[in-house]
Amino acid sequence: MSTLHLECPFCGQAMDVDHDGSYAPRYARCASCNERFIYEPLRDGVRTLRPSEADSCSDPEQRELETGGSCED
């Protein structure tokens, strides 16, 4: 397991999360502002999004509903 360094898209707070190596998007909650946001590991970094900014393959809940989890990882 590795660590991803994230920045909350709401308040800019830096935070670290454990990462299992998957490219699947996940939710995180900011310890500073308590907002839930999405982080999506990419080949060359990590993208953070507000849920309202995410398309269906970047939102973990919508991804499962719309594709049955079949978006490529």
Distance bins in CASP14 RR format, pairs under 12 A and 6 or more apart:
PFRMAT RR
TARGET T0000
AUTHOR 0000-0000-0000
RMODE 2
METHOD distances of the structure
MODEL  1
1 16 0 0 0 0 0 1 0 0 0 0 0
1 17 0 0 0 0 0 1 0 0 0 0 0
1 18 1 0 1 0 0 0 0 0 0 0 0
1 19 1 0 0 1 0 0 0 0 0 0 0
1 20 1 0 1 0 0 0 0 0 0 0 0
1 21 1 0 0 1 0 0 0 0 0 0 0
1 22 0 0 0 0 0 1 0 0 0 0 0
2 16 0 0 0 0 0 1 0 0 0 0 0
2 17 0 0 0 0 1 0 0 0 0 0 0
2 18 1 0 0 1 0 0 0 0 0 0 0
2 19 1 0 1 0 0 0 0 0 0 0 0
2 20 0 0 0 0 1 0 0 0 0 0 0
2 21 1 0 0 1 0 0 0 0 0 0 0
2 22 0 0 0 0 0 1 0 0 0 0 0
2 41 0 0 0 0 1 0 0 0 0 0 0
2 45 0 0 0 0 0 1 0 0 0 0 0
2 46 0 0 0 0 0 1 0 0 0 0 0
3 15 0 0 0 0 0 1 0 0 0 0 0
3 16 1 0 1 0 0 0 0 0 0 0 0
3 17 1 0 0 1 0 0 0 0 0 0 0
3 18 1 0 0 1 0 0 0 0 0 0 0
3 19 1 0 0 1 0 0 0 0 0 0 0
3 20 0 0 0 0 0 1 0 0 0 0 0
3 21 0 0 0 0 0 1 0 0 0 0 0
3 41 0 0 0 0 0 1 0 0 0 0 0
3 46 0 0 0 0 0 1 0 0 0 0 0
4 14 0 0 0 0 0 1 0 0 0 0 0
4 15 0 0 0 0 1 0 0 0 0 0 0
4 16 1 0 0 1 0 0 0 0 0 0 0
4 17 1 0 1 0 0 0 0 0 0 0 0
4 18 1 0 0 1 0 0 0 0 0 0 0
4 19 1 0 1 0 0 0 0 0 0 0 0
4 20 0 0 0 0 0 1 0 0 0 0 0
4 21 0 0 0 0 1 0 0 0 0 0 0
4 22 0 0 0 0 0 1 0 0 0 0 0
4 23 0 0 0 0 0 1 0 0 0 0 0
4 25 0 0 0 0 0 1 0 0 0 0 0
4 26 0 0 0 0 1 0 0 0 0 0 0
4 28 0 0 0 0 1 0 0 0 0 0 0
4 39 1 0 0 1 0 0 0 0 0 0 0
4 40 0 0 0 0 0 1 0 0 0 0 0
4 41 1 0 0 1 0 0 0 0 0 0 0
4 42 0 0 0 0 0 1 0 0 0 0 0
4 45 0 0 0 0 1 0 0 0 0 0 0
4 46 1 0 1 0 0 0 0 0 0 0 0
4 47 0 0 0 0 0 1 0 0 0 0 0
4 48 0 0 0 0 1 0 0 0 0 0 0
5 13 0 0 0 0 0 1 0 0 0 0 0
5 14 1 0 0 1 0 0 0 0 0 0 0
5 15 1 0 0 1 0 0 0 0 0 0 0
5 16 1 0 1 0 0 0 0 0 0 0 0
5 17 0 0 0 0 1 0 0 0 0 0 0
5 18 0 0 0 0 0 1 0 0 0 0 0
5 19 0 0 0 0 1 0 0 0 0 0 0
5 28 0 0 0 0 0 1 0 0 0 0 0
5 39 0 0 0 0 0 1 0 0 0 0 0
5 41 0 0 0 0 0 1 0 0 0 0 0
5 45 0 0 0 0 1 0 0 0 0 0 0
5 46 1 0 0 1 0 0 0 0 0 0 0
5 48 0 0 0 0 0 1 0 0 0 0 0
6 12 0 0 0 0 1 0 0 0 0 0 0
6 13 0 0 0 0 1 0 0 0 0 0 0
6 14 1 0 0 1 0 0 0 0 0 0 0
6 15 1 0 1 0 0 0 0 0 0 0 0
6 16 1 0 0 1 0 0 0 0 0 0 0
6 17 1 0 0 1 0 0 0 0 0 0 0
6 18 0 0 0 0 0 1 0 0 0 0 0
6 19 0 0 0 0 1 0 0 0 0 0 0
6 26 0 0 0 0 0 1 0 0 0 0 0
6 27 0 0 0 0 0 1 0 0 0 0 0
6 28 1 0 0 1 0 0 0 0 0 0 0
6 29 0 0 0 0 0 1 0 0 0 0 0
6 30 0 0 0 0 1 0 0 0 0 0 0
6 31 0 0 0 0 0 1 0 0 0 0 0
6 32 0 0 0 0 0 1 0 0 0 0 0
6 37 0 0 0 0 1 0 0 0 0 0 0
6 38 0 0 0 0 0 1 0 0 0 0 0
6 39 1 0 1 0 0 0 0 0 0 0 0
6 40 0 0 0 0 0 1 0 0 0 0 0
6 41 0 0 0 0 0 1 0 0 0 0 0
6 45 0 0 0 0 0 1 0 0 0 0 0
6 46 1 0 0 1 0 0 0 0 0 0 0
6 47 0 0 0 0 1 0 0 0 0 0 0
6 48 1 0 1 0 0 0 0 0 0 0 0
6 49 0 0 0 0 0 1 0 0 0 0 0
7 13 1 0 0 1 0 0 0 0 0 0 0
7 14 1 0 1 0 0 0 0 0 0 0 0
7 15 1 0 0 1 0 0 0 0 0 0 0
7 16 0 0 0 0 0 1 0 0 0 0 0
7 17 0 0 0 0 0 1 0 0 0 0 0
7 28 0 0 0 0 0 1 0 0 0 0 0
7 30 0 0 0 0 1 0 0 0 0 0 0
7 32 0 0 0 0 0 1 0 0 0 0 0
7 33 0 0 0 0 0 1 0 0 0 0 0
7 37 0 0 0 0 1 0 0 0 0 0 0
7 39 0 0 0 0 1 0 0 0 0 0 0
7 45 0 0 0 0 0 1 0 0 0 0 0
7 46 0 0 0 0 1 0 0 0 0 0 0
7 47 0 0 0 0 0 1 0 0 0 0 0
7 48 1 0 0 1 0 0 0 0 0 0 0
7 49 0 0 0 0 0 1 0 0 0 0 0
8 14 1 0 0 1 0 0 0 0 0 0 0
8 15 1 0 0 1 0 0 0 0 0 0 0
8 16 0 0 0 0 0 1 0 0 0 0 0
8 17 0 0 0 0 0 1 0 0 0 0 0
8 28 0 0 0 0 1 0 0 0 0 0 0
8 29 0 0 0 0 1 0 0 0 0 0 0
8 30 1 0 1 0 0 0 0 0 0 0 0
8 31 0 0 0 0 1 0 0 0 0 0 0
8 32 1 0 0 1 0 0 0 0 0 0 0
8 33 1 0 0 1 0 0 0 0 0 0 0
8 34 0 0 0 0 1 0 0 0 0 0 0
8 35 1 0 0 1 0 0 0 0 0 0 0
8 36 0 0 0 0 0 1 0 0 0 0 0
8 37 1 0 0 1 0 0 0 0 0 0 0
8 38 0 0 0 0 0 1 0 0 0 0 0
8 39 0 0 0 0 1 0 0 0 0 0 0
8 48 1 0 0 1 0 0 0 0 0 0 0
8 49 0 0 0 0 0 1 0 0 0 0 0
8 50 0 0 0 0 1 0 0 0 0 0 0
9 15 0 0 0 0 0 1 0 0 0 0 0
9 28 0 0 0 0 0 1 0 0 0 0 0
9 30 0 0 0 0 1 0 0 0 0 0 0
9 33 0 0 0 0 0 1 0 0 0 0 0
9 35 0 0 0 0 1 0 0 0 0 0 0
9 36 0 0 0 0 0 1 0 0 0 0 0
9 37 1 0 1 0 0 0 0 0 0 0 0
9 38 0 0 0 0 1 0 0 0 0 0 0
9 39 0 0 0 0 1 0 0 0 0 0 0
9 40 0 0 0 0 0 1 0 0 0 0 0
9 46 0 0 0 0 0 1 0 0 0 0 0
9 47 0 0 0 0 1 0 0 0 0 0 0
9 48 1 0 1 0 0 0 0 0 0 0 0
9 49 1 0 0 1 0 0 0 0 0 0 0
9 50 1 0 1 0 0 0 0 0 0 0 0
9 51 0 0 0 0 1 0 0 0 0 0 0
9 52 0 0 0 0 0 1 0 0 0 0 0
9 53 1 0 0 1 0 0 0 0 0 0 0
9 54 0 0 0 0 0 1 0 0 0 0 0
10 28 0 0 0 0 0 1 0 0 0 0 0
10 29 0 0 0 0 0 1 0 0 0 0 0
10 30 1 0 0 1 0 0 0 0 0 0 0
10 31 0 0 0 0 0 1 0 0 0 0 0
10 32 0 0 0 0 1 0 0 0 0 0 0
10 33 1 0 1 0 0 0 0 0 0 0 0
10 34 0 0 0 0 1 0 0 0 0 0 0
10 35 1 0 1 0 0 0 0 0 0 0 0
10 36 0 0 0 0 1 0 0 0 0 0 0
10 37 1 0 0 1 0 0 0 0 0 0 0
10 38 0 0 0 0 0 1 0 0 0 0 0
10 48 0 0 0 0 1 0 0 0 0 0 0
10 49 0 0 0 0 0 1 0 0 0 0 0
10 50 1 0 0 1 0 0 0 0 0 0 0
10 51 0 0 0 0 0 1 0 0 0 0 0
10 52 0 0 0 0 0 1 0 0 0 0 0
10 53 0 0 0 0 0 1 0 0 0 0 0
11 29 0 0 0 0 0 1 0 0 0 0 0
11 30 1 0 0 1 0 0 0 0 0 0 0
11 31 0 0 0 0 0 1 0 0 0 0 0
11 32 1 0 1 0 0 0 0 0 0 0 0
11 33 1 0 1 0 0 0 0 0 0 0 0
11 34 0 0 0 0 1 0 0 0 0 0 0
11 35 1 0 0 1 0 0 0 0 0 0 0
11 37 0 0 0 0 1 0 0 0 0 0 0
11 48 0 0 0 0 0 1 0 0 0 0 0
11 50 0 0 0 0 0 1 0 0 0 0 0
12 30 0 0 0 0 1 0 0 0 0 0 0
12 31 0 0 0 0 0 1 0 0 0 0 0
12 32 1 0 0 1 0 0 0 0 0 0 0
12 33 0 0 0 0 1 0 0 0 0 0 0
12 35 0 0 0 0 0 1 0 0 0 0 0
12 37 0 0 0 0 0 1 0 0 0 0 0
12 48 0 0 0 0 1 0 0 0 0 0 0
12 50 0 0 0 0 0 1 0 0 0 0 0
13 28 0 0 0 0 0 1 0 0 0 0 0
13 29 0 0 0 0 0 1 0 0 0 0 0
13 30 1 0 1 0 0 0 0 0 0 0 0
13 31 1 0 0 1 0 0 0 0 0 0 0
13 32 1 1 0 0 0 0 0 0 0 0 0
13 33 1 0 0 1 0 0 0 0 0 0 0
13 34 0 0 0 0 0 1 0 0 0 0 0
13 35 0 0 0 0 1 0 0 0 0 0 0
13 37 0 0 0 0 0 1 0 0 0 0 0
13 48 0 0 0 0 0 1 0 0 0 0 0
14 30 0 0 0 0 0 1 0 0 0 0 0
14 31 0 0 0 0 0 1 0 0 0 0 0
14 32 0 0 0 0 1 0 0 0 0 0 0
14 48 0 0 0 0 0 1 0 0 0 0 0
15 28 1 0 0 1 0 0 0 0 0 0 0
15 29 0 0 0 0 1 0 0 0 0 0 0
15 30 1 0 0 1 0 0 0 0 0 0 0
15 31 1 0 0 1 0 0 0 0 0 0 0
15 32 0 0 0 0 1 0 0 0 0 0 0
15 33 0 0 0 0 0 1 0 0 0 0 0
15 35 0 0 0 0 0 1 0 0 0 0 0
15 37 0 0 0 0 0 1 0 0 0 0 0
15 39 0 0 0 0 1 0 0 0 0 0 0
15 46 0 0 0 0 0 1 0 0 0 0 0
15 48 0 0 0 0 1 0 0 0 0 0 0
16 28 0 0 0 0 1 0 0 0 0 0 0
16 31 0 0 0 0 0 1 0 0 0 0 0
16 39 0 0 0 0 0 1 0 0 0 0 0
16 46 0 0 0 0 0 1 0 0 0 0 0
17 26 1 0 0 1 0 0 0 0 0 0 0
17 27 0 0 0 0 0 1 0 0 0 0 0
17 28 1 0 1 0 0 0 0 0 0 0 0
17 29 0 0 0 0 0 1 0 0 0 0 0
17 30 0 0 0 0 0 1 0 0 0 0 0
17 31 0 0 0 0 0 1 0 0 0 0 0
17 37 0 0 0 0 0 1 0 0 0 0 0
17 38 0 0 0 0 0 1 0 0 0 0 0
17 39 1 0 0 1 0 0 0 0 0 0 0
17 40 0 0 0 0 0 1 0 0 0 0 0
17 41 0 0 0 0 1 0 0 0 0 0 0
17 46 0 0 0 0 1 0 0 0 0 0 0
17 48 0 0 0 0 0 1 0 0 0 0 0
18 26 0 0 0 0 0 1 0 0 0 0 0
18 28 0 0 0 0 0 1 0 0 0 0 0
18 39 0 0 0 0 0 1 0 0 0 0 0
18 41 0 0 0 0 0 1 0 0 0 0 0
19 25 0 0 0 0 0 1 0 0 0 0 0
19 26 0 0 0 0 1 0 0 0 0 0 0
19 28 0 0 0 0 0 1 0 0 0 0 0
19 39 0 0 0 0 1 0 0 0 0 0 0
19 40 0 0 0 0 0 1 0 0 0 0 0
19 41 1 0 0 1 0 0 0 0 0 0 0
19 42 0 0 0 0 0 1 0 0 0 0 0
19 45 0 0 0 0 0 1 0 0 0 0 0
19 46 0 0 0 0 1 0 0 0 0 0 0
20 26 0 0 0 0 1 0 0 0 0 0 0
20 41 0 0 0 0 1 0 0 0 0 0 0
20 73 0 0 0 0 0 1 0 0 0 0 0
21 41 1 0 0 1 0 0 0 0 0 0 0
21 42 0 0 0 0 0 1 0 0 0 0 0
21 43 0 0 0 0 0 1 0 0 0 0 0
21 45 0 0 0 0 0 1 0 0 0 0 0
21 46 0 0 0 0 0 1 0 0 0 0 0
21 73 0 0 0 0 1 0 0 0 0 0 0
22 39 0 0 0 0 0 1 0 0 0 0 0
22 40 0 0 0 0 0 1 0 0 0 0 0
22 41 1 0 0 1 0 0 0 0 0 0 0
22 42 0 0 0 0 0 1 0 0 0 0 0
22 60 0 0 0 0 0 1 0 0 0 0 0
22 71 0 0 0 0 0 1 0 0 0 0 0
22 72 0 0 0 0 0 1 0 0 0 0 0
22 73 1 0 1 0 0 0 0 0 0 0 0
23 39 0 0 0 0 0 1 0 0 0 0 0
23 40 1 0 0 1 0 0 0 0 0 0 0
23 41 1 0 1 0 0 0 0 0 0 0 0
23 42 1 0 0 1 0 0 0 0 0 0 0
23 43 0 0 0 0 1 0 0 0 0 0 0
23 44 0 0 0 0 0 1 0 0 0 0 0
23 45 0 0 0 0 0 1 0 0 0 0 0
23 46 0 0 0 0 0 1 0 0 0 0 0
23 47 0 0 0 0 0 1 0 0 0 0 0
23 57 0 0 0 0 0 1 0 0 0 0 0
23 58 0 0 0 0 0 1 0 0 0 0 0
23 63 0 0 0 0 0 1 0 0 0 0 0
23 71 0 0 0 0 1 0 0 0 0 0 0
23 72 0 0 0 0 1 0 0 0 0 0 0
23 73 1 0 1 0 0 0 0 0 0 0 0
24 38 0 0 0 0 0 1 0 0 0 0 0
24 39 0 0 0 0 0 1 0 0 0 0 0
24 40 0 0 0 0 1 0 0 0 0 0 0
24 41 1 0 0 1 0 0 0 0 0 0 0
24 42 0 0 0 0 0 1 0 0 0 0 0
24 57 0 0 0 0 1 0 0 0 0 0 0
24 58 0 0 0 0 1 0 0 0 0 0 0
24 59 0 0 0 0 0 1 0 0 0 0 0
24 60 1 0 0 1 0 0 0 0 0 0 0
24 63 1 0 0 1 0 0 0 0 0 0 0
24 64 0 0 0 0 0 1 0 0 0 0 0
24 67 0 0 0 0 0 1 0 0 0 0 0
24 69 0 0 0 0 1 0 0 0 0 0 0
24 70 0 0 0 0 0 1 0 0 0 0 0
24 71 0 0 0 0 1 0 0 0 0 0 0
24 72 0 0 0 0 1 0 0 0 0 0 0
24 73 1 0 1 0 0 0 0 0 0 0 0
25 37 0 0 0 0 0 1 0 0 0 0 0
25 38 1 0 1 0 0 0 0 0 0 0 0
25 39 1 0 0 1 0 0 0 0 0 0 0
25 40 1 0 1 0 0 0 0 0 0 0 0
25 41 1 0 0 1 0 0 0 0 0 0 0
25 42 0 0 0 0 0 1 0 0 0 0 0
25 46 0 0 0 0 1 0 0 0 0 0 0
25 47 0 0 0 0 1 0 0 0 0 0 0
25 48 0 0 0 0 1 0 0 0 0 0 0
25 49 0 0 0 0 1 0 0 0 0 0 0
25 51 0 0 0 0 0 1 0 0 0 0 0
25 53 0 0 0 0 0 1 0 0 0 0 0
25 54 1 0 0 1 0 0 0 0 0 0 0
25 55 0 0 0 0 0 1 0 0 0 0 0
25 56 0 0 0 0 0 1 0 0 0 0 0
25 57 1 0 0 1 0 0 0 0 0 0 0
25 58 1 0 1 0 0 0 0 0 0 0 0
25 59 1 0 0 1 0 0 0 0 0 0 0
25 60 1 0 1 0 0 0 0 0 0 0 0
25 61 0 0 0 0 1 0 0 0 0 0 0
25 62 0 0 0 0 1 0 0 0 0 0 0
25 63 1 0 0 1 0 0 0 0 0 0 0
25 64 0 0 0 0 0 1 0 0 0 0 0
25 69 0 0 0 0 0 1 0 0 0 0 0
25 71 0 0 0 0 1 0 0 0 0 0 0
25 73 0 0 0 0 1 0 0 0 0 0 0
26 36 0 0 0 0 0 1 0 0 0 0 0
26 37 0 0 0 0 1 0 0 0 0 0 0
26 38 1 0 0 1 0 0 0 0 0 0 0
26 39 1 0 1 0 0 0 0 0 0 0 0
26 40 1 0 0 1 0 0 0 0 0 0 0
26 41 0 0 0 0 1 0 0 0 0 0 0
26 46 0 0 0 0 0 1 0 0 0 0 0
26 47 0 0 0 0 0 1 0 0 0 0 0
26 48 0 0 0 0 0 1 0 0 0 0 0
26 49 0 0 0 0 0 1 0 0 0 0 0
26 54 0 0 0 0 0 1 0 0 0 0 0
26 58 0 0 0 0 0 1 0 0 0 0 0
26 59 0 0 0 0 0 1 0 0 0 0 0
26 60 1 0 0 1 0 0 0 0 0 0 0
26 61 0 0 0 0 0 1 0 0 0 0 0
26 63 0 0 0 0 0 1 0 0 0 0 0
26 73 0 0 0 0 0 1 0 0 0 0 0
27 35 0 0 0 0 0 1 0 0 0 0 0
27 36 1 0 1 0 0 0 0 0 0 0 0
27 37 1 0 0 1 0 0 0 0 0 0 0
27 38 1 0 0 1 0 0 0 0 0 0 0
27 39 1 0 0 1 0 0 0 0 0 0 0
27 40 0 0 0 0 0 1 0 0 0 0 0
27 48 0 0 0 0 0 1 0 0 0 0 0
27 49 0 0 0 0 0 1 0 0 0 0 0
27 50 0 0 0 0 0 1 0 0 0 0 0
27 51 0 0 0 0 1 0 0 0 0 0 0
27 54 0 0 0 0 0 1 0 0 0 0 0
27 58 0 0 0 0 0 1 0 0 0 0 0
27 59 0 0 0 0 1 0 0 0 0 0 0
27 60 1 0 0 1 0 0 0 0 0 0 0
27 61 0 0 0 0 1 0 0 0 0 0 0
27 62 0 0 0 0 0 1 0 0 0 0 0
27 63 0 0 0 0 0 1 0 0 0 0 0
28 34 0 0 0 0 0 1 0 0 0 0 0
28 35 0 0 0 0 1 0 0 0 0 0 0
28 36 1 0 0 1 0 0 0 0 0 0 0
28 37 1 0 0 1 0 0 0 0 0 0 0
28 38 1 0 0 1 0 0 0 0 0 0 0
28 39 1 0 1 0 0 0 0 0 0 0 0
28 40 0 0 0 0 0 1 0 0 0 0 0
28 41 0 0 0 0 0 1 0 0 0 0 0
28 46 0 0 0 0 0 1 0 0 0 0 0
28 48 0 0 0 0 1 0 0 0 0 0 0
28 49 0 0 0 0 0 1 0 0 0 0 0
28 50 0 0 0 0 0 1 0 0 0 0 0
28 51 0 0 0 0 0 1 0 0 0 0 0
28 60 0 0 0 0 0 1 0 0 0 0 0
29 35 1 0 0 1 0 0 0 0 0 0 0
29 36 1 0 1 0 0 0 0 0 0 0 0
29 37 1 0 0 1 0 0 0 0 0 0 0
29 38 0 0 0 0 0 1 0 0 0 0 0
29 39 0 0 0 0 0 1 0 0 0 0 0
29 51 0 0 0 0 0 1 0 0 0 0 0
30 36 1 0 0 1 0 0 0 0 0 0 0
30 37 1 0 0 1 0 0 0 0 0 0 0
30 38 0 0 0 0 0 1 0 0 0 0 0
30 39 0 0 0 0 0 1 0 0 0 0 0
30 48 0 0 0 0 1 0 0 0 0 0 0
30 50 0 0 0 0 0 1 0 0 0 0 0
31 37 0 0 0 0 0 1 0 0 0 0 0
33 50 0 0 0 0 0 1 0 0 0 0 0
35 48 0 0 0 0 0 1 0 0 0 0 0
35 49 0 0 0 0 0 1 0 0 0 0 0
35 50 1 0 0 1 0 0 0 0 0 0 0
35 51 0 0 0 0 1 0 0 0 0 0 0
35 52 0 0 0 0 0 1 0 0 0 0 0
36 48 0 0 0 0 0 1 0 0 0 0 0
36 49 0 0 0 0 0 1 0 0 0 0 0
36 50 0 0 0 0 1 0 0 0 0 0 0
36 51 1 0 0 1 0 0 0 0 0 0 0
36 52 0 0 0 0 0 1 0 0 0 0 0
36 54 0 0 0 0 0 1 0 0 0 0 0
36 59 0 0 0 0 0 1 0 0 0 0 0
36 60 0 0 0 0 0 1 0 0 0 0 0
36 61 0 0 0 0 0 1 0 0 0 0 0
37 46 0 0 0 0 0 1 0 0 0 0 0
37 47 0 0 0 0 0 1 0 0 0 0 0
37 48 1 0 1 0 0 0 0 0 0 0 0
37 49 1 0 0 1 0 0 0 0 0 0 0
37 50 1 0 1 0 0 0 0 0 0 0 0
37 51 1 0 0 1 0 0 0 0 0 0 0
37 52 0 0 0 0 0 1 0 0 0 0 0
37 53 0 0 0 0 1 0 0 0 0 0 0
37 54 0 0 0 0 1 0 0 0 0 0 0
37 58 0 0 0 0 0 1 0 0 0 0 0
37 59 0 0 0 0 0 1 0 0 0 0 0
37 60 0 0 0 0 0 1 0 0 0 0 0
38 46 0 0 0 0 0 1 0 0 0 0 0
38 47 0 0 0 0 1 0 0 0 0 0 0
38 48 1 0 0 1 0 0 0 0 0 0 0
38 49 1 0 1 0 0 0 0 0 0 0 0
38 50 1 0 0 1 0 0 0 0 0 0 0
38 51 1 0 0 1 0 0 0 0 0 0 0
38 52 0 0 0 0 0 1 0 0 0 0 0
38 53 0 0 0 0 1 0 0 0 0 0 0
38 54 1 0 1 0 0 0 0 0 0 0 0
38 55 0 0 0 0 0 1 0 0 0 0 0
38 56 0 0 0 0 0 1 0 0 0 0 0
38 57 0 0 0 0 0 1 0 0 0 0 0
38 58 1 0 0 1 0 0 0 0 0 0 0
38 59 1 0 0 1 0 0 0 0 0 0 0
38 60 1 0 0 1 0 0 0 0 0 0 0
38 61 0 0 0 0 1 0 0 0 0 0 0
38 62 0 0 0 0 0 1 0 0 0 0 0
38 63 0 0 0 0 0 1 0 0 0 0 0
39 45 0 0 0 0 0 1 0 0 0 0 0
39 46 1 0 1 0 0 0 0 0 0 0 0
39 47 1 0 0 1 0 0 0 0 0 0 0
39 48 1 0 1 0 0 0 0 0 0 0 0
39 49 1 0 0 1 0 0 0 0 0 0 0
39 50 0 0 0 0 0 1 0 0 0 0 0
39 51 0 0 0 0 0 1 0 0 0 0 0
39 54 0 0 0 0 0 1 0 0 0 0 0
39 58 0 0 0 0 1 0 0 0 0 0 0
39 59 0 0 0 0 0 1 0 0 0 0 0
39 60 0 0 0 0 0 1 0 0 0 0 0
40 46 1 0 0 1 0 0 0 0 0 0 0
40 47 1 0 1 0 0 0 0 0 0 0 0
40 48 1 0 0 1 0 0 0 0 0 0 0
40 49 1 0 0 1 0 0 0 0 0 0 0
40 51 0 0 0 0 0 1 0 0 0 0 0
40 53 0 0 0 0 0 1 0 0 0 0 0
40 54 0 0 0 0 1 0 0 0 0 0 0
40 55 0 0 0 0 0 1 0 0 0 0 0
40 57 0 0 0 0 1 0 0 0 0 0 0
40 58 1 0 1 0 0 0 0 0 0 0 0
40 59 0 0 0 0 1 0 0 0 0 0 0
40 60 0 0 0 0 1 0 0 0 0 0 0
40 63 0 0 0 0 0 1 0 0 0 0 0
40 71 0 0 0 0 0 1 0 0 0 0 0
40 73 0 0 0 0 0 1 0 0 0 0 0
41 47 0 0 0 0 1 0 0 0 0 0 0
41 48 0 0 0 0 0 1 0 0 0 0 0
41 58 0 0 0 0 0 1 0 0 0 0 0
41 73 0 0 0 0 1 0 0 0 0 0 0
42 48 0 0 0 0 0 1 0 0 0 0 0
42 49 0 0 0 0 0 1 0 0 0 0 0
42 58 0 0 0 0 0 1 0 0 0 0 0
42 73 0 0 0 0 0 1 0 0 0 0 0
43 73 0 0 0 0 0 1 0 0 0 0 0
46 58 0 0 0 0 0 1 0 0 0 0 0
47 53 0 0 0 0 1 0 0 0 0 0 0
47 54 0 0 0 0 1 0 0 0 0 0 0
47 55 0 0 0 0 0 1 0 0 0 0 0
47 58 1 0 0 1 0 0 0 0 0 0 0
48 54 0 0 0 0 0 1 0 0 0 0 0
48 58 0 0 0 0 0 1 0 0 0 0 0
49 55 0 0 0 0 1 0 0 0 0 0 0
49 57 0 0 0 0 0 1 0 0 0 0 0
49 58 1 0 0 1 0 0 0 0 0 0 0
49 59 0 0 0 0 1 0 0 0 0 0 0
49 60 0 0 0 0 0 1 0 0 0 0 0
49 62 0 0 0 0 0 1 0 0 0 0 0
50 58 0 0 0 0 0 1 0 0 0 0 0
50 59 0 0 0 0 0 1 0 0 0 0 0
51 58 0 0 0 0 1 0 0 0 0 0 0
51 59 1 0 0 1 0 0 0 0 0 0 0
51 60 0 0 0 0 1 0 0 0 0 0 0
51 61 0 0 0 0 1 0 0 0 0 0 0
51 62 0 0 0 0 1 0 0 0 0 0 0
51 63 0 0 0 0 0 1 0 0 0 0 0
52 58 0 0 0 0 0 1 0 0 0 0 0
52 59 0 0 0 0 1 0 0 0 0 0 0
52 62 0 0 0 0 0 1 0 0 0 0 0
53 59 0 0 0 0 1 0 0 0 0 0 0
54 60 0 0 0 0 1 0 0 0 0 0 0
54 61 0 0 0 0 1 0 0 0 0 0 0
54 62 1 0 0 1 0 0 0 0 0 0 0
54 63 0 0 0 0 1 0 0 0 0 0 0
54 66 0 0 0 0 0 1 0 0 0 0 0
55 62 1 0 0 1 0 0 0 0 0 0 0
55 63 0 0 0 0 1 0 0 0 0 0 0
55 66 0 0 0 0 1 0 0 0 0 0 0
55 67 0 0 0 0 0 1 0 0 0 0 0
55 71 0 0 0 0 1 0 0 0 0 0 0
56 62 1 0 1 0 0 0 0 0 0 0 0
56 63 1 0 0 1 0 0 0 0 0 0 0
56 64 0 0 0 0 1 0 0 0 0 0 0
56 65 1 0 0 1 0 0 0 0 0 0 0
56 66 1 0 1 0 0 0 0 0 0 0 0
56 67 1 0 0 1 0 0 0 0 0 0 0
56 68 0 0 0 0 0 1 0 0 0 0 0
56 69 0 0 0 0 0 1 0 0 0 0 0
56 70 0 0 0 0 0 1 0 0 0 0 0
56 71 0 0 0 0 1 0 0 0 0 0 0
57 63 1 0 1 0 0 0 0 0 0 0 0
57 64 0 0 0 0 0 1 0 0 0 0 0
57 65 0 0 0 0 0 1 0 0 0 0 0
57 66 0 0 0 0 1 0 0 0 0 0 0
57 67 1 0 0 1 0 0 0 0 0 0 0
57 68 0 0 0 0 0 1 0 0 0 0 0
57 69 0 0 0 0 1 0 0 0 0 0 0
57 70 0 0 0 0 1 0 0 0 0 0 0
57 71 1 0 1 0 0 0 0 0 0 0 0
57 72 0 0 0 0 1 0 0 0 0 0 0
57 73 0 0 0 0 0 1 0 0 0 0 0
58 66 0 0 0 0 0 1 0 0 0 0 0
58 67 0 0 0 0 0 1 0 0 0 0 0
58 71 0 0 0 0 1 0 0 0 0 0 0
59 65 0 0 0 0 1 0 0 0 0 0 0
59 66 0 0 0 0 1 0 0 0 0 0 0
59 67 0 0 0 0 0 1 0 0 0 0 0
59 69 0 0 0 0 0 1 0 0 0 0 0
59 71 0 0 0 0 0 1 0 0 0 0 0
60 66 0 0 0 0 0 1 0 0 0 0 0
60 67 0 0 0 0 0 1 0 0 0 0 0
60 68 0 0 0 0 0 1 0 0 0 0 0
60 69 0 0 0 0 1 0 0 0 0 0 0
60 71 0 0 0 0 0 1 0 0 0 0 0
61 67 0 0 0 0 0 1 0 0 0 0 0
61 68 0 0 0 0 0 1 0 0 0 0 0
61 69 0 0 0 0 0 1 0 0 0 0 0
62 68 0 0 0 0 0 1 0 0 0 0 0
62 69 0 0 0 0 0 1 0 0 0 0 0
62 71 0 0 0 0 1 0 0 0 0 0 0
63 69 1 0 1 0 0 0 0 0 0 0 0
63 70 0 0 0 0 1 0 0 0 0 0 0
63 71 1 0 1 0 0 0 0 0 0 0 0
63 72 0 0 0 0 0 1 0 0 0 0 0
63 73 0 0 0 0 0 1 0 0 0 0 0
64 70 0 0 0 0 1 0 0 0 0 0 0
64 71 0 0 0 0 1 0 0 0 0 0 0
65 71 0 0 0 0 0 1 0 0 0 0 0
67 73 0 0 0 0 0 1 0 0 0 0 0
END
